[in-house]
Amino acid sequence: MTRWSTRIGDHEAHLWLVEPDDIRAPELLDAYDALLTQDERDKRDRFRFERDRHTCLVTRALVRTTLSRYVDVAPQAWRFETNEYGRPAIASPREAGELKFNLSHTRGMVACIVGWNRDVGVDVEDRDRTGRLLDVADRFFSPSEVRALRSLPDQEQWDRFFLYWTLKESYIKARGMGLAIPLSHFSFDVERDVTIAFDPKLDDTPERWQFTAFSRGRRHAVAASMGRKPPERVQLLVRETVPLR
Ligand SMILES: CC(C)(COP(=O)(O)OP(=O)(O)OC[C@H]1O[C@@H](n2cnc3c(N)ncnc32)[C@H](O)[C@@H]1OP(=O)(O)O)[C@@H](O)C(=O)NCCC(=O)NCCS
């Protein structure tokens, strides 16, 4: 995760991270607003809480300014469409359609992953939350993930839970199908490298994928799924940014 340029190398994917709570300058927020379509403004305004409206605005600014790093298109000129499962992709300009991206947002962090003609998915989660994690795991994770989680000492279960969660979400997002893929139909093994195993019902093979997972600060768990053509190794470059700064 060292070298960096805004050209995506043949064997790279890029991950851009933003901390939305740090972005408060009114002139910057006005500049973000000016990038949005009326539909995007309407979507933002439907959120009840200011925090969610702010995250939505920063997310829109991030995806638009990020895509414009790679292709000579103005940030406000991008148009998006969603597939039947809700995944956004570039609708216009069509020539840029090989630029694939995926978004994720949680309290305190927004992420945009970009790949050139490569399926990509990202998930960020805030570990600072309460909940009955073993109940959630029992409901959503595969039997081997639940076994591995339950075998850990209590103090390690929280981080492992979010590791599985973010990996699983990043995979279903890279496939573009969201929860139409049952989360129990594939399993992550994270003991050494991160590897995946598929239930035969899922039409996929482990060789087609590469995964990266890491922590950002104390709070955030991040995972990325990147499609690949074996034996290719994909390098994920990670960078923090503030859109338009
Ligand atoms: C999209 C989904 C896969 C993940 O949503 P999430 O983790 O709640 O939210 P994230 O912030 O990570 O991702 C949301 C973004 O993903 C993108 N997205 C939406 N549908 C998508 C899909 N089918 N495939 C890929 N990306 C999608 C969108 O850009 C969306 O952000 P936007 O609406 O601001 O544009 C969704 O199916 C979902 O609701 N998941 C529920 C989470 C859950 O219960 N997990 C169980 C524990 S493993």
PDBQT file of the ligand as one rigid body, heavy atoms in Angstrom, charges set to zero:
ROOT
HETATM    1  C1  LIG A 301     -25.848  -2.681   0.050  1.00  0.00    +0.000 C 
HETATM    2  C2  LIG A 301     -25.787  -3.735   1.169  1.00  0.00    +0.000 C 
HETATM    3  C3  LIG A 301     -25.130  -4.950   0.634  1.00  0.00    +0.000 C 
HETATM    4  C4  LIG A 301     -24.851  -3.241   2.234  1.00  0.00    +0.000 C 
HETATM    5  O1  LIG A 301     -25.327  -2.151   2.864  1.00  0.00    +0.000 OA
HETATM    6  P1  LIG A 301     -24.703  -1.578   4.195  1.00  0.00    +0.000 P 
HETATM    7  O2  LIG A 301     -23.559  -2.379   4.693  1.00  0.00    +0.000 OA
HETATM    8  O3  LIG A 301     -25.831  -1.364   5.093  1.00  0.00    +0.000 OA
HETATM    9  O4  LIG A 301     -24.193  -0.151   3.703  1.00  0.00    +0.000 OA
HETATM   10  P2  LIG A 301     -22.841   0.331   3.029  1.00  0.00    +0.000 P 
HETATM   11  O5  LIG A 301     -22.683   1.737   3.462  1.00  0.00    +0.000 OA
HETATM   12  O6  LIG A 301     -21.695  -0.570   3.198  1.00  0.00    +0.000 OA
HETATM   13  O7  LIG A 301     -23.189   0.309   1.466  1.00  0.00    +0.000 OA
HETATM   14  C5  LIG A 301     -24.159   1.128   0.928  1.00  0.00    +0.000 C 
HETATM   15  C6  LIG A 301     -23.772   1.468  -0.503  1.00  0.00    +0.000 C 
HETATM   16  O8  LIG A 301     -23.595   0.269  -1.258  1.00  0.00    +0.000 OA
HETATM   17  C7  LIG A 301     -23.977   0.522  -2.590  1.00  0.00    +0.000 C 
HETATM   18  N1  LIG A 301     -24.906  -0.544  -2.956  1.00  0.00    +0.000 N 
HETATM   19  C8  LIG A 301     -26.255  -0.599  -2.831  1.00  0.00    +0.000 A 
HETATM   20  N2  LIG A 301     -26.702  -1.784  -3.281  1.00  0.00    +0.000 NA
HETATM   21  C9  LIG A 301     -25.633  -2.479  -3.709  1.00  0.00    +0.000 A 
HETATM   22  C10 LIG A 301     -25.457  -3.755  -4.298  1.00  0.00    +0.000 A 
HETATM   23  N3  LIG A 301     -26.473  -4.564  -4.572  1.00  0.00    +0.000 N 
HETATM   24  N4  LIG A 301     -24.195  -4.153  -4.612  1.00  0.00    +0.000 NA
HETATM   25  C11 LIG A 301     -23.146  -3.345  -4.392  1.00  0.00    +0.000 A 
HETATM   26  N5  LIG A 301     -23.247  -2.123  -3.822  1.00  0.00    +0.000 NA
HETATM   27  C12 LIG A 301     -24.488  -1.697  -3.497  1.00  0.00    +0.000 A 
HETATM   28  C13 LIG A 301     -24.583   1.921  -2.665  1.00  0.00    +0.000 C 
HETATM   29  O9  LIG A 301     -23.615   2.803  -3.227  1.00  0.00    +0.000 OA
HETATM   30  C14 LIG A 301     -24.836   2.248  -1.209  1.00  0.00    +0.000 C 
HETATM   31  O10 LIG A 301     -24.622   3.586  -0.856  1.00  0.00    +0.000 OA
HETATM   32  P3  LIG A 301     -25.532   4.783  -1.387  1.00  0.00    +0.000 P 
HETATM   33  O11 LIG A 301     -26.955   4.323  -1.247  1.00  0.00    +0.000 OA
HETATM   34  O12 LIG A 301     -25.187   5.922  -0.507  1.00  0.00    +0.000 OA
HETATM   35  O13 LIG A 301     -25.120   4.985  -2.821  1.00  0.00    +0.000 OA
HETATM   36  C15 LIG A 301     -27.213  -4.033   1.552  1.00  0.00    +0.000 C 
HETATM   37  O14 LIG A 301     -27.631  -5.148   0.885  1.00  0.00    +0.000 OA
HETATM   38  C16 LIG A 301     -27.630  -4.234   2.952  1.00  0.00    +0.000 C 
HETATM   39  O15 LIG A 301     -28.597  -3.697   3.290  1.00  0.00    +0.000 OA
HETATM   40  N6  LIG A 301     -27.004  -4.995   3.853  1.00  0.00    +0.000 N 
HETATM   41  C17 LIG A 301     -27.523  -5.245   5.191  1.00  0.00    +0.000 C 
HETATM   42  C18 LIG A 301     -26.439  -5.415   6.193  1.00  0.00    +0.000 C 
HETATM   43  C19 LIG A 301     -26.612  -6.682   7.040  1.00  0.00    +0.000 C 
HETATM   44  O16 LIG A 301     -27.656  -6.983   7.562  1.00  0.00    +0.000 OA
HETATM   45  N7  LIG A 301     -25.534  -7.448   7.188  1.00  0.00    +0.000 N 
HETATM   46  C20 LIG A 301     -25.553  -8.665   7.932  1.00  0.00    +0.000 C 
HETATM   47  C21 LIG A 301     -24.275  -8.943   8.627  1.00  0.00    +0.000 C 
HETATM   48  S1  LIG A 301     -23.052  -9.775   7.647  1.00  0.00    +0.000 SA
ENDROOT
TORSDOF 0
